Amino acid sequence: MKHLVSFLLVFLLAAPSALACTTTITGKDASADGSVLVSHSDDGLSDARMVYVPPMDHKPGSKRAVFYSHDALGFKPEWGGTETQRLVTDTRGPGYTNPKLAQSVPLGYIPQVAHTYGYFDANYGLVNEHGLAIGECTDKAKVHPQPDPDKRIFYSAELSRVALERCTTAREAVELMGQLIEQYGYYGTGETLLVADKDEGWVFEMCGYDMEGAGGVWVAQRVPDDGFFVAANEFRIRKIRKDAPDMLYSKNVFDIARKKGWWKPADGALDWAKTYSGGEFHHPYYSLRRVWRAQSLVAPSLKLPAWVDGPFTTAYPFAITPDQKLDVEDIAAIHRDNYEGTEFDLTKGLAAGPFGNPNRFEGHGEAVSDGSLSSVKGAFERPLNIYRCVYSYVTQCRGTMPAGIGTVIWFAPDRPATAVLMPFYAGALNLPESVQTADALVYNEKSMWTAFNYVANYAMLKYSYMIKDIHALRDTFEAAALGGQKELEAKAAALWNDGKEHEAQALLTEYSDKNAAKVLAAWWELSHDLYIKYNDGYVNTKGDLGEPVFYPAWWLKKVDYPDGPLHYEKSAN
């Protein structure tokens, strides 16, 4: 009973950071350009920065600090950082150096290697200079252990960073992270990390198994080259096939399940998700609806059912073959989806208001059972695009050119539906200050996240109107970046192949810097334009100031408009 109470307390405290993320992998034979695509939306209001961590050399005998992750079990001030700044340390380059804040406190240390690679970092590691890319989603496991410096020092966030610092291939990264879990222990929620390079993609899932003991368990499965995979806050790997070439797993995965009474050999092959998962967060279809929608968008010919018999359904395959080959825009469209055109369309109905606002504020009410937020029991559909997303991205890993050019992350701060995908190359020498600056508690016009978040929030006043203005500007920038990609990369490749690697990196860095600066300026201008155009509920344009925009008839009827003060006598209603 003590362990159960501890688990429930940990889960409730962790709720704000544990409601997060949808992530996908597209195999090289399923993509339009032969790249392996990895995507991720980080769906919990937290640190929105994408930070550049430079390559570094280290002295023999050096130790590498392992820090606590706020995304594991919520912000814990004893481990440093702040609610909005995940790390404060002088050991990861200028992006994490902040003399005004106390340093983050290591949970422990591991031996350092002589040289670590440069990479882009966020709440989880994103991509390194050798074209290794990672995506993530949080999962509900049966046990969510607390960190312990003596027993459990790793969560997926630091595992992903160590992998990017030391590995060049996806399989190498999976094996390293598995070894680190087995040697140094695992704390926090269950997790899915998608790990990809130019040749292949792997799904790596992990969790703890004991509130008091050490260690963790993990399993990994390769995504077929012609396959598309999606995960959305629930384990997706099912039966573990011993000695299968497309599977890897921890040595203890069978013993722990047997000792805990969660599985026995007589049951047949160990079903990873069914054995170690706690199911879906909060309510039915919190995860499964997104898996259904993503797979249905990619392969409508499968006619997958929207309704299933339980959290561990087998209706949605581990990976599917897309009806058509996918590109960056296709994957972005998945993350931008609000179930438009389906029976779950969040732009329709009374909750969407008169102007089709798809955002449904949760207030973390799904995690609270004592009625302190509301006595009304229920749930909204959980969309792929959600208001509390802090960033999303799609990473292209291509083997047709050097990794520094062939691997590009299309990064979009804030929620996917109202943000611009901006390209940043793995070989870049740095990142723009605007994407390395963000604080949800500070209004900063030099921050890309603040600009996108400001416009997204304002758009909720008259969503069906403003979203058209937002998309028009977004599409202009994305079309220009995607359309100019081939020419830019050809110039960079020519320099690289001519032995001018640094010049190629500088070219790519400068391009991304200028593009980001244009987007930032344009987005603040857009915020001003939206304010003027839709001021006081009108549509205001030159020659037509104060054009009335009234509410749709269906909504007026729902809110009792016909029963308004139309007579001097009191209404019978």
LUMDO-118904 format. One line per 5 residues: number of its first residue (from 1); their letters; for each residue x, y, z of C-alpha. Coordinates in Angstrom, 2 decimals. Layout:
N
NUM> A> X:Y:Z  ... $
//
This chain:
573
1> MKHLV> 0.00:0.00:0.00  2.89:2.37:0.82  4.33:1.83:-2.66  0.93:2.43:-4.28  0.47:5.71:-2.41 $
6> SFLLV> 3.99:6.79:-3.36  3.31:6.00:-6.99  0.04:7.95:-7.06  1.68:10.96:-5.39  4.55:10.91:-7.85 $
11> FLLAA> 2.17:10.59:-10.78  0.01:13.53:-9.70  3.02:15.74:-9.08  4.47:14.75:-12.43  1.26:15.32:-14.37 $
16> PSALA> 2.16:18.75:-15.84  5.26:17.39:-17.56  4.00:13.91:-18.34  1.12:14.67:-20.67  3.32:15.17:-23.62 $
21> CTTTI> 4.34:14.36:-27.13  3.63:12.59:-30.38  6.55:11.17:-32.36  7.00:9.42:-35.73  9.55:7.64:-37.90 $
26> TGKDA> 9.32:7.22:-41.67  11.65:4.64:-43.24  13.88:5.52:-46.17  11.77:3.53:-48.64  8.58:5.20:-47.38 $
31> SADGS> 9.84:8.77:-47.88  9.71:10.76:-51.09  13.42:11.59:-51.14  14.89:8.41:-49.62  15.52:10.05:-46.25 $
36> VLVSH> 14.68:8.64:-42.86  12.29:11.14:-41.26  11.93:11.63:-37.50  9.36:13.96:-35.95  8.35:15.03:-32.47 $
41> SDDGL> 5.97:17.49:-30.86  6.94:18.36:-27.27  3.51:18.90:-25.74  4.05:20.31:-22.28  4.59:23.98:-21.40 $
46> SDARM> 8.23:24.03:-20.33  11.62:25.07:-21.73  11.08:25.95:-25.40  14.70:26.56:-26.38  16.66:24.71:-29.03 $
51> VYVPP> 20.27:25.03:-27.86  23.51:24.39:-29.72  25.98:22.21:-27.81  29.38:22.41:-29.56  31.81:19.51:-30.06 $
56> MDHKP> 34.29:19.29:-27.21  37.58:17.61:-26.27  38.00:16.23:-22.76  41.05:15.39:-20.67  41.79:11.76:-19.74 $
61> GSKRA> 40.00:10.75:-16.57  37.27:13.38:-16.98  33.76:12.71:-15.71  30.52:13.55:-17.47  27.78:14.96:-15.20 $
66> VFYSH> 24.29:13.46:-15.47  21.56:15.94:-14.55  17.95:15.52:-13.45  15.30:16.13:-16.14  12.24:18.24:-15.30 $
71> DALGF> 10.29:16.27:-17.89  10.69:13.08:-15.86  8.65:13.86:-12.76  8.16:17.61:-12.75  10.42:20.45:-11.58 $
76> KPEWG> 12.45:19.60:-8.47  14.35:22.69:-7.19  16.87:20.59:-5.27  18.42:19.55:-8.60  18.83:23.09:-9.92 $
81> GTETQ> 17.63:24.81:-13.04  14.31:26.64:-12.98  10.75:25.86:-13.99  11.49:27.27:-17.45  15.25:26.65:-17.83 $
86> RLVTD> 16.05:22.93:-17.94  19.81:23.14:-17.35  22.25:25.66:-15.93  25.79:24.42:-16.42  29.15:25.55:-17.78 $
91> TRGPG> 29.86:22.06:-19.17  27.55:22.13:-22.24  28.62:25.25:-24.09  27.41:28.88:-23.99  23.74:27.99:-24.49 $
96> YTNPK> 23.44:26.61:-20.96  25.76:29.07:-19.22  23.90:31.55:-17.02  25.90:33.28:-14.23  22.68:34.75:-12.80 $
101> LAQSV> 21.28:31.33:-11.88  22.54:28.61:-9.58  24.18:25.67:-11.32  22.25:22.45:-11.89  23.20:19.71:-9.44 $
106> PLGYI> 24.37:16.39:-10.93  22.58:13.20:-9.98  25.83:11.40:-10.70  28.71:11.01:-13.12  29.87:8.61:-15.82 $
111> PQVAH> 33.34:8.38:-17.40  33.79:10.99:-20.13  35.10:10.17:-23.61  37.98:11.99:-25.29  35.76:13.81:-27.80 $
116> TYGYF> 32.02:14.56:-27.87  30.09:15.56:-30.99  28.21:18.77:-31.51  24.41:18.59:-31.41  21.16:20.50:-31.10 $
121> DANYG> 19.48:20.04:-27.74  16.04:20.78:-26.31  14.10:19.01:-23.55  15.57:15.92:-25.20  18.52:15.64:-27.58 $
126> LVNEH> 17.47:16.34:-31.18  20.21:15.75:-33.77  24.02:15.65:-33.92  26.61:16.66:-36.49  26.85:13.09:-37.84 $
131> GLAIG> 23.18:12.90:-38.75  21.91:10.93:-35.76  18.37:12.10:-34.93  16.04:11.45:-31.99  12.31:11.90:-31.27 $
136> ECTDK> 10.44:11.27:-28.01  7.16:10.66:-26.22  6.31:10.01:-22.58  4.54:6.77:-21.62  2.63:5.63:-18.58 $
141> AKVHP> 4.47:2.69:-17.03  3.35:0.60:-14.07  6.09:2.15:-11.94  7.60:5.66:-12.09  10.60:5.61:-9.71 $
146> QPDPD> 12.15:8.73:-8.19  15.76:9.67:-9.01  18.37:8.34:-6.61  22.09:9.27:-6.92  23.06:5.82:-5.70 $
151> KRIFY> 20.64:3.75:-7.78  18.88:5.64:-10.58  20.55:8.56:-12.38  19.30:8.32:-15.97  16.09:9.46:-17.62 $
156> SAELS> 15.53:9.44:-21.38  16.55:13.11:-21.74  20.14:12.61:-20.57  20.30:9.22:-22.29  19.50:10.91:-25.60 $
161> RVALE> 22.17:13.56:-25.04  24.88:11.05:-24.22  23.92:9.12:-27.36  24.24:12.26:-29.52  27.56:13.12:-27.91 $
166> RCTTA> 29.08:9.70:-28.60  27.29:7.88:-31.44  27.03:8.13:-35.21  24.46:5.40:-35.96  21.01:4.56:-34.60 $
171> REAVE> 21.85:1.00:-33.58  25.00:2.17:-31.79  22.89:4.74:-29.89  20.27:2.18:-28.85  22.91:-0.22:-27.56 $
176> LMGQL> 24.71:2.53:-25.63  21.53:3.83:-23.98  20.55:0.29:-23.03  23.95:-0.26:-21.40  23.64:3.00:-19.47 $
181> IEQYG> 20.23:2.00:-18.09  21.54:-1.38:-17.01  24.65:0.08:-15.37  23.38:3.31:-13.82  19.63:2.78:-13.34 $
186> YYGTG> 16.52:4.50:-14.64  13.98:6.83:-13.00  10.83:8.65:-14.08  8.02:7.83:-16.47  8.06:5.23:-19.18 $
191> ETLLV> 9.56:6.61:-22.37  9.78:6.07:-26.11  12.81:7.40:-27.98  12.89:7.19:-31.77  16.46:6.91:-32.98 $
196> ADKDE> 17.40:7.28:-36.64  20.28:7.78:-39.04  20.42:7.96:-42.84  19.87:4.21:-43.15  17.44:3.07:-40.48 $
201> GWVFE> 15.15:3.98:-37.61  14.65:2.26:-34.25  11.97:2.51:-31.55  13.60:2.37:-28.11  11.23:2.01:-25.12 $
206> MCGYD> 12.16:1.94:-21.44  10.85:2.18:-17.88  11.67:1.54:-14.26  10.25:-1.41:-12.41  10.71:-0.77:-8.68 $
211> MEGAG> 10.17:2.27:-6.44  13.02:1.22:-4.18  15.38:-0.86:-6.31  17.84:0.07:-9.01  17.92:-0.53:-12.72 $
216> GVWVA> 15.40:-0.42:-15.50  14.15:-2.46:-18.44  14.12:-1.67:-22.14  13.31:-3.01:-25.58  13.99:-1.75:-29.10 $
221> QRVPD> 12.49:-2.62:-32.48  13.61:-1.56:-35.94  11.09:0.21:-38.17  10.89:-1.44:-41.63  12.45:0.65:-44.39 $
226> DGFFV> 9.05:0.93:-46.10  7.23:1.61:-42.84  5.72:4.52:-40.93  5.64:4.40:-37.12  3.83:6.65:-34.64 $
231> AANEF> 3.74:6.73:-30.84  1.58:8.98:-28.66  2.16:8.53:-24.90  1.75:4.77:-24.77  4.24:1.96:-25.38 $
236> RIRKI> 3.94:0.64:-28.95  6.26:-2.38:-28.99  4.33:-5.58:-28.37  5.62:-9.18:-28.45  9.34:-9.62:-27.87 $
241> RKDAP> 10.75:-12.13:-30.35  13.91:-13.70:-28.99  16.97:-13.52:-31.27  15.03:-11.56:-33.91  17.42:-9.39:-36.00 $
246> DMLYS> 15.09:-6.39:-35.75  14.81:-6.47:-31.93  17.07:-5.66:-29.00  16.18:-5.81:-25.28  17.64:-5.72:-21.79 $
251> KNVFD> 18.96:-8.91:-20.27  16.52:-8.64:-17.37  13.30:-7.95:-19.28  11.94:-11.49:-18.83  13.19:-12.06:-15.26 $
256> IARKK> 11.75:-8.81:-13.91  8.34:-9.45:-15.49  8.27:-12.95:-14.00  9.42:-11.83:-10.52  6.82:-9.05:-10.43 $
261> GWWKP> 4.09:-11.49:-11.40  3.31:-9.47:-14.54  4.09:-12.34:-16.93  4.98:-16.02:-16.97  6.43:-18.13:-19.79 $
266> ADGAL> 3.21:-20.13:-20.01  1.50:-16.96:-21.26  3.51:-17.14:-24.48  5.71:-14.40:-25.90  6.16:-11.44:-23.56 $
271> DWAKT> 3.97:-8.53:-24.69  6.12:-5.52:-23.75  3.33:-2.94:-23.72  0.83:-5.14:-21.92  3.39:-6.28:-19.36 $
276> YSGGE> 5.10:-3.02:-18.42  2.59:-0.32:-19.42  0.01:1.37:-17.22  -2.15:1.96:-20.31  -3.16:5.41:-21.50 $
281> FHHPY> -2.79:8.62:-19.53  -6.02:10.10:-18.13  -8.78:8.60:-20.23  -9.54:6.20:-23.09  -8.24:7.36:-26.48 $
286> YSLRR> -5.85:9.92:-24.99  -3.14:8.08:-26.95  -4.96:5.72:-29.27  -6.95:8.41:-31.06  -3.72:10.07:-32.20 $
291> VWRAQ> -2.24:6.76:-33.34  -5.43:6.06:-35.29  -5.45:9.51:-36.86  -1.77:9.52:-37.87  -1.98:6.06:-39.41 $
296> SLVAP> -5.26:6.94:-41.13  -3.77:10.08:-42.66  -0.78:8.10:-43.94  -2.74:5.07:-45.18  -6.46:5.80:-45.51 $
301> SLKLP> -6.78:2.62:-47.59  -6.39:0.57:-44.40  -9.72:1.92:-43.10  -8.53:1.56:-39.51  -11.23:1.58:-36.82 $
306> AWVDG> -11.53:4.67:-34.63  -13.09:2.62:-31.83  -11.34:-0.36:-30.23  -11.80:-2.79:-27.36  -9.24:-1.44:-24.89 $
311> PFTTA> -5.86:0.22:-24.27  -3.86:-2.76:-25.54  -5.68:-3.20:-28.82  -3.86:-4.80:-31.73  -5.93:-2.85:-34.26 $
316> YPFAI> -3.09:-0.44:-34.98  0.03:-2.17:-36.35  3.51:-1.36:-35.07  4.33:0.10:-38.50  2.33:0.56:-41.69 $
321> TPDQK> 3.21:1.15:-45.34  2.01:4.60:-46.50  -0.36:4.80:-49.45  2.00:7.40:-50.94  5.57:8.27:-50.11 $
326> LDVED> 5.88:10.94:-47.45  7.80:14.21:-47.27  8.47:16.85:-44.62  5.18:18.63:-45.34  3.18:15.40:-44.95 $
331> IAAIH> 4.69:14.72:-41.54  4.17:18.31:-40.44  0.51:18.04:-41.46  0.08:15.11:-39.08  1.31:17.17:-36.14 $
336> RDNYE> -0.89:20.10:-37.19  -4.06:18.02:-37.23  -7.16:18.74:-35.10  -9.18:15.81:-36.49  -10.57:18.09:-39.20 $
341> GTEFD> -13.12:16.31:-41.37  -13.69:13.43:-38.94  -16.38:12.75:-36.36  -13.93:14.13:-33.76  -13.32:17.47:-35.53 $
346> LTKGL> -12.32:19.96:-32.83  -13.08:22.95:-35.04  -16.78:22.02:-34.90  -19.42:22.13:-32.18  -20.28:24.33:-29.25 $
351> AAGPF> -16.92:23.82:-27.52  -15.20:25.30:-30.59  -17.26:28.44:-30.21  -18.62:30.51:-33.07  -15.22:30.78:-34.78 $
356> GNPNR> -14.00:27.17:-34.84  -11.33:27.29:-32.14  -9.89:23.74:-31.85  -8.11:24.37:-28.54  -9.56:22.62:-25.49 $
361> FEGHG> -8.00:23.74:-22.24  -7.42:20.86:-19.86  -6.21:22.49:-16.69  -4.72:19.07:-15.93  -8.25:18.22:-14.81 $
366> EAVSD> -7.86:14.71:-16.19  -5.27:13.99:-13.51  -7.32:15.40:-10.61  -9.99:13.20:-9.08  -11.01:15.24:-6.03 $
371> GSLSS> -13.07:17.80:-7.94  -10.79:20.70:-7.03  -10.83:21.97:-10.62  -14.34:20.91:-11.59  -17.00:18.60:-10.27 $
376> VKGAF> -17.88:17.67:-13.86  -16.41:14.35:-14.95  -15.54:13.91:-18.60  -12.88:14.46:-21.24  -12.21:16.23:-24.51 $
381> ERPLN> -10.57:14.50:-27.45  -6.78:14.88:-27.28  -5.55:16.15:-30.69  -2.18:15.82:-32.39  -1.95:19.62:-32.44 $
386> IYRCV> -2.35:20.92:-28.89  -2.21:24.40:-27.41  0.46:23.55:-24.82  3.06:22.32:-27.30  6.39:24.14:-26.84 $
391> YSYVT> 8.02:23.00:-30.10  7.76:20.48:-32.90  10.11:19.37:-35.66  10.72:17.05:-38.57  14.28:15.84:-39.16 $
396> QCRGT> 15.49:14.64:-42.57  18.39:12.17:-42.45  19.78:11.69:-45.97  22.80:9.74:-47.13  23.18:11.42:-50.53 $
401> MPAGI> 25.56:14.10:-49.20  27.78:14.70:-46.15  25.84:14.37:-42.88  26.29:18.03:-41.97  24.37:18.97:-45.12 $
406> GTVIW> 22.20:15.90:-45.63  20.67:16.09:-42.16  18.38:19.03:-41.53  15.91:19.66:-38.72  12.79:21.63:-39.61 $
411> FAPDR> 12.09:23.23:-36.24  8.92:25.10:-35.24  8.61:26.72:-31.79  5.20:26.59:-30.07  2.17:24.63:-31.35 $
416> PATAV> 2.46:23.07:-34.82  -0.70:24.51:-36.46  0.36:28.14:-36.08  4.16:27.98:-36.37  6.65:27.98:-39.25 $
421> LMPFY> 9.02:25.08:-39.96  12.51:26.59:-40.23  15.52:24.59:-41.52  18.67:24.18:-39.41  21.50:22.00:-40.70 $
426> AGALN> 23.31:19.43:-38.57  26.65:20.83:-39.71  25.84:24.37:-38.55  28.36:26.19:-36.40  25.67:27.61:-34.12 $
431> LPESV> 21.97:28.40:-33.89  20.21:31.79:-34.02  19.88:33.50:-30.68  16.13:33.78:-31.27  15.63:30.00:-31.05 $
436> QTADA> 18.09:29.65:-28.16  16.11:32.20:-26.14  12.78:31.38:-24.49  11.15:31.67:-21.10  7.43:31.07:-20.63 $
441> LVYNE> 7.44:33.55:-17.73  9.19:36.36:-19.63  7.84:38.44:-22.53  10.77:38.77:-24.91  10.39:40.09:-28.46 $
446> KSMWT> 13.81:38.63:-29.33  12.46:35.12:-28.67  11.03:33.13:-31.57  8.87:31.10:-29.19  7.37:34.23:-27.67 $
451> AFNYV> 6.45:35.56:-31.13  4.71:32.36:-32.21  3.04:31.83:-28.86  1.78:35.43:-28.80  0.13:35.13:-32.22 $
456> ANYAM> -1.29:31.67:-31.46  -2.95:32.93:-28.30  -4.34:36.04:-29.96  -5.75:33.95:-32.82  -8.13:32.21:-30.43 $
461> LKYSY> -10.28:35.37:-30.38  -11.48:34.75:-33.95  -9.73:31.54:-34.96  -11.49:30.65:-38.21  -10.60:34.09:-39.59 $
466> MIKDI> -7.10:34.63:-38.19  -5.85:31.13:-38.98  -6.14:31.96:-42.68  -3.85:34.97:-42.28  -1.41:32.91:-40.23 $
471> HALRD> -1.31:30.04:-42.72  -0.84:32.40:-45.67  2.31:33.82:-44.11  3.48:30.44:-42.83  3.08:28.84:-46.24 $
476> TFEAA> 5.07:31.64:-47.90  8.09:31.03:-45.67  7.90:27.24:-45.85  7.50:27.22:-49.63  10.54:29.46:-50.00 $
481> ALGGQ> 12.67:27.30:-47.69  11.62:24.01:-49.24  11.87:25.40:-52.77  15.38:26.77:-52.24  16.69:23.72:-50.38 $
486> KELEA> 18.24:21.96:-53.37  20.17:25.00:-54.61  21.49:25.85:-51.14  22.62:22.29:-50.47  24.31:22.04:-53.87 $
491> KAAAL> 26.43:25.09:-53.04  27.29:23.73:-49.62  28.15:20.27:-51.03  30.43:21.81:-53.66  32.37:23.62:-50.93 $
496> WNDGK> 32.48:20.54:-48.71  33.72:18.27:-51.50  36.37:20.85:-52.39  37.83:20.55:-48.90  36.18:23.75:-47.68 $
501> EHEAQ> 34.11:22.13:-44.99  34.15:25.12:-42.64  33.00:27.44:-45.43  30.11:25.09:-46.19  29.13:25.07:-42.52 $
506> ALLTE> 29.33:28.86:-42.39  27.10:29.11:-45.48  24.43:26.89:-43.92  24.65:28.70:-40.58  24.29:32.11:-42.20 $
511> YSDKN> 21.33:30.96:-44.28  19.43:29.66:-41.24  20.28:32.79:-39.25  18.92:35.10:-41.96  15.80:33.00:-42.50 $
516> AAKVL> 15.05:32.94:-38.78  15.53:36.71:-38.53  13.05:37.26:-41.37  10.51:34.93:-39.76  10.84:36.63:-36.37 $
521> AAWWE> 10.35:40.10:-37.81  7.44:38.98:-39.98  5.69:37.27:-37.08  5.75:40.34:-34.89  4.45:42.36:-37.82 $
526> LSHDL> 1.72:39.75:-38.24  0.71:40.20:-34.60  0.25:43.93:-35.24  -1.69:43.28:-38.44  -4.04:40.83:-36.71 $
531> YIKYN> -4.68:43.33:-33.93  -5.65:46.05:-36.42  -7.58:43.83:-38.82  -9.76:42.16:-36.19  -9.96:44.96:-33.63 $
536> DGYVN> -13.17:45.06:-31.58  -14.64:42.04:-33.32  -14.79:43.66:-36.76  -12.85:43.03:-39.95  -11.01:46.30:-40.55 $
541> TKGDL> -9.49:47.01:-43.94  -8.80:50.15:-45.93  -12.05:51.40:-47.36  -14.11:49.18:-45.09  -13.46:50.09:-41.46 $
546> GEPVF> -15.68:48.31:-38.96  -17.14:45.62:-41.20  -19.44:43.63:-38.88  -18.77:39.93:-38.39  -21.69:38.25:-36.67 $
551> YPAWW> -22.01:34.83:-35.11  -23.19:31.79:-37.12  -26.88:30.88:-36.80  -26.26:27.41:-35.30  -24.23:28.92:-32.47 $
556> LKKVD> -26.74:31.68:-31.79  -29.45:29.08:-31.34  -27.26:27.02:-28.97  -26.58:30.03:-26.70  -30.25:31.13:-26.47 $
561> YPDGP> -29.86:34.19:-28.67  -33.47:33.81:-29.99  -34.68:34.15:-26.37  -32.93:37.47:-25.84  -34.65:40.76:-24.89 $
566> LHYEK> -36.91:41.07:-27.92  -39.98:42.23:-25.94  -40.69:44.35:-22.89  -42.51:41.49:-21.23  -40.60:38.87:-19.27 $
571> SAN> -40.03:35.75:-21.32  -41.97:32.65:-20.34  -38.67:30.75:-20.36 $
//
